[in-house]
């Protein structure tokens, strides 16, 4: 736990109070002296403990009638069960107030109140206003019960003001610290997100593939360097805001329109695509994908397209296929000629042959090593 005001007075306050060293006890005493909260005040406060016990229901009723009369505080109690729990906790809080012995445990309980106020969204100005109401209630009860002793009434009200401000300072410290911690975590989350975004942007900027983000009108919003090189834009004019099909007039448009209609990704592999603005460009081959960008409502707000030049891969594949076809033809031609000659020998075109010779030639002719032909 870190509490701004408390921490300013106590360098050990990052720990729970029960784990802090003896300096913490001294810091509690400093706070008490700052409020001029003395043992005499403590005695005066404990002297009205029975009065509070006898009237605690009336105090809680008055407080929560006030809470429920304002929509800003009424919303903190959405149902009867929540209201009852809050009232019970509030009663315990005030009953502890008049017990005296404002030690480290008491401090921790009051700090917990501040954290709770932040968690439920009770801003300090509502909290401070409620304490004003409580002090007024105490003053009325004191006058009602001890009106014949005005000095006691004055001294007790003064003592109650001291312990009240003592409590409020702790609760506000806890509230402020909890809020600062939440802000710090939020700031760290934003910083982490920004770091992730920078890393992602760096990856995309340096990716060896062309990437472009379009709005629903197919105008370029973002693109990386590789995409600029792929479209071979020589005009030195920025691509931002320009229509993709103005930049690449021979790029198929129907696929992009289907993305807006169906919301389904589209992908093609090793297909001829012309990304230039020249109609007679020699064939080039691309792996390319398109997918929609959607908001939380599922509405399409843009399109991302990526293009990978695979022309060299396709040309190499074709060269390999041509080489294999040529090699197969060159090997196949003499084998066909040999098979034809063997068949002619078997048929006796070159003269009679013996039965044994015929069997040997037929075995050669029917061998699986031969390739086609009769």
N, C-alpha and C positions, 0 to 999 in steps of 0.2 A: 504494500500500500504506500502510495505517495500522496502527501497532502501539502499543498503549497504553503499555507501559513504555518502549519505545524512543522513542516520540514525546514522552514526558514529559521525556526527556533531550535530544532532538534535534528542534527545530522544523522541520527540513528533511526529516524522515523520511517525509513523504507521497510523496516521489519514490523511484524505485528507487535503491538505494545507489550504483550506478555513475554516477548523474546528480546526486548530492548534492555540495555544495561541501565545502571543506576542513574545515569545522566537523564534518562527519560523522566524519572520521578522528579528531579529538579526542574525539568521543563514544565511539568504539570504545575508545580508550585509557582513558576514564573507566570504562567497564564492566570493562575488564581490571583496573584498579587497585582497583575495588570488590571484585572477586573475589581480589585480591592475586595475580593471574596475572602472573608476571615472566618475564624472559628465561631465568632459571635453570630455572623450571618448564617452559618451552617446550623447553629443552635436555633435561631429564629425560624429557619425553614423547616427543620424537623419538628418544631413546635406546632406546626399546622398540619402534620401528617394525618392525624385523625380527622381533622376537618375535611381534608381532601378525600380520604377514604369514604367518608359519609356522603360526599357530594360528587363523586367521580362520574356517576351516570349523567348528572346534570351538566357537567363540563363537557363531556363527550357529545351529548345531545346538542348543546349550543354550538360546538365547533362544527359538527357535521351538518347541521342545519345551514350553517353559513357556507360550507363547502358545496352542498347540493344546490344552493341558490345561484351558483355561477356555472355556466356551461363549461368553462375552461377547467374547473376542478371537478365538476360532476362526472365528466367523462372518465376520470380516473377510477370510478367505481361502476363498472358496466353491469354488475349484477348484485343481488342481495348478499351472496356468499362473500364476494370481494369486499363489500361494504362492512360486513360483520367482522371479517378478519382485520381490516384496517382499524375499526373502532376498538377491537380488543387490544391490538398492538399499541394504539395510542393511549389507552387506559394504563397499560403496563408502563409505558414511557413516563407518564406524569406521576404515577404512584411511586416510581423510582426516584423522581425528582425531590421528593420531600423525605427521603430516607437518610440523607447525609452520606458521609463517606465517599467523597468524589475522587475515587482512586483510578488506577489504570483500567480496571474493568469498566468503570463508569464511562471513561473516555472512549473506550472501544465501542461501547453501545451507542454513544452519540455519533461517532464516526460512521458507524453502520447506518444510522439514520440518513446521513448525507448521501451515502452511496445509494441507498434505497430511493431517495428522492430523485437522484439522477436517473436511475434505472426506470422508474415509472413515469418520468417526464414532468415532475413537479418543480417548476422554476422557483428560485429563491424568493422572488417577490411575493408569491403566494404563501410560501412558508413563513416569511417575516410578518405578513399580514395576519396569519393565524396566531402567531405568538403575541401580537398586539391584542388580539381578542382574548387570549388566555390571561394576559396580565390584567386586563380590565375585569375579567371574571373574578380573578383572585382578589382584586381590590374591593369589589362589591361584597364578596363573601367575608373579607376581613372586617370591613366596616359594619356589616350586618352582625357579625359575631363578637367583635372586639371594639365596637364603636365608642365604648366608654373609656378606652385606653388609646387615644390617638397616637401617642408616641410609639406604642407597639405596632399599631397599624402602619405608620409611616416607615418604621425600621424594617418591618417584615416585607412591605412592598419594595423597599429599596434592596433588601437581600434577594428577593425573588427576581428583581430586575438584573442583579449581578449574575445569578446562576443561569438565568435565561440567556443573557448575552454570552456567557461562558459556553452554554450549549450551542447557541447559534453559530458562534465562531468556529466550533469544531465541525458542525454539520456543513457549513458553507465551505470550509476547507476541504472536506471530503468530497462534496459535490463538485467543487472546482477542479480538484485533482482527478476525479473520475472523468470529468468532461475533457480535461487536458489529455488524459491517457487515451480516451476515445479518439480525440483529434489526432494525436500522435500515430495511433494505429491506422487511422484513415489516411493520414499523410504518407505513412510507410507503404500502405497498400497501393496508393496512387503512384508512389515512386517505383514500386515493384512493377506495377502495370506498365508505367511509362518505360521502364527498363526492358520489359518483355516486348513492348511495342517497338522500341528501338532495335532490339535484336531481330525481331521479325522483319522490320523494314530493311535492316542491313542484309538479311538473308535474301529478301526479294530483290533488293537493288542489285545484288551481286550474283544472282542466280543466272546460270548459262541458258536460260529460256526466256522468251519474250512474254511478259505479263502486262495486261492492261485491265484497268477497272473502268467500267462504263456506267453512265446513268441510264435510266429507262429509255432515253431518246438516242442511245448509242453514241453519246458524246464522251470523249476521253476525260476521265477525272484524274486518274493516276496511272503511271506506267513506269517501267524500269528502263535502264539504259539499253538493255538487250533488245527490247521491243522497238526502240527508236532506230537501232541499227538494222533490225529485220525489215522494217517498212521502208528503209533506205530514203528517209526524208532528207533531201538535200537543200531544202529551202531555208534552213536555219530558223524556221518559224516554229514556235512552240506547239506541241500537239495538244496541250491542255485546252479543253473546251471544243475541240474540233470533232466533227463526226467521223466515226471509224470508217464508214463507207465512202467518205470523201477522201480519206487518206489511202484507203485500200479499195478502190472501186470494183476490183474483180474478186473480192472476197465474198463467198456465198452469204446472203443475208437471211435466207429462210430459217436456217438453224438458230440464229439469234432471236428471231421473232418467235420461234417455238418455245424458247426458254421463257419468255415473258408470258406466253399463253399457258404452258403446262407447269412451269416451275421445276422441271426435271433437268438434270445435267445432261450434257451431250458430249460424246467423245468419238473421235475418228483417229485411225492409225494408218500411217504411211499412205496418205492420199495427196494427190496433186493440189496445191493451193498457190495462188498468186497473191502475195502480200504487197506487191509493188503497184505503181500506177502506170505500168507499161503493159500493154495488152499482149505483145508478142514475146514475152519473157519465156525463156526455155523452161522446160518442166522442172519444178522443184517439188519435193515431197515433205509432208509435215505430219507429225502427231499433234493434234490440237484438241483442246477441251474447252467447254463453256459451262459455267454453272451460275445459278442465281444467288444474289445476296438478299436475305430476308430480314425484316425487323422482328420484334417480339410478337407482333400480331400476325406474322406469316406473310405480310405484304412484301412483294418484290420491290426493292429499292435500287437495284443495280445488277450488273453482270460482271463477272470476271472471266477473261479469256486468256489462255496460255497457248503458246506456239513453240514447238520444238522442231528444228530443221533436221530431218533425217535423210536428206537427199543423198549424202555420201554413203550412208548405210544401204539405201535402196540400190544405188549404182553399183556398189561393191557386190551386193547380192546378185544383181543381174550379171555382172562379170563372172561370178562364180558359176552361175547356172549355165552361161554360154560356154565356159571352159569345160564343164562336165559334159555338156551335150556334144561338143566338138570331139572330146576325147573318146566318148562312147562310140561316135560315128566312125572315128579312125580305127578303133579296135574291132568294130563290128564288121567292116567291109571285107578284110582278108579271111575272116572266119566263115563268112557266108560263102565265099568262093571255094574254100576248102570243103565245106559241107556239100556243095554242088558237085564237086569233082568226085567225092566219095560215093555219092548217089549214082553218078554215071558209071563208075566202076562196078557197083553192085548190079546195075541194070545191064551190064555187058556191052556198053557202048564202045569200050576199048578192047574188046575181045573176051573170050570165055575165061572164067576163074573157077578155082576148085571150091568145093563145099566149105572147107576150112577157111579159105580166104574170104568167102562170102560172110561167114559168121563173124570173122574179125572185123570186116568193114561195117557190117550192120551194128556191131557193138560201138564202133567209133561214131557212126552216124547218129546213134540214139543217146550218145553221152550227154549228161546235163551241162557239160562245159560249153556245148555249142550254143550259139545265140541266134535264134530265128532262122528262117529259110528252110527249104526242103531240097 
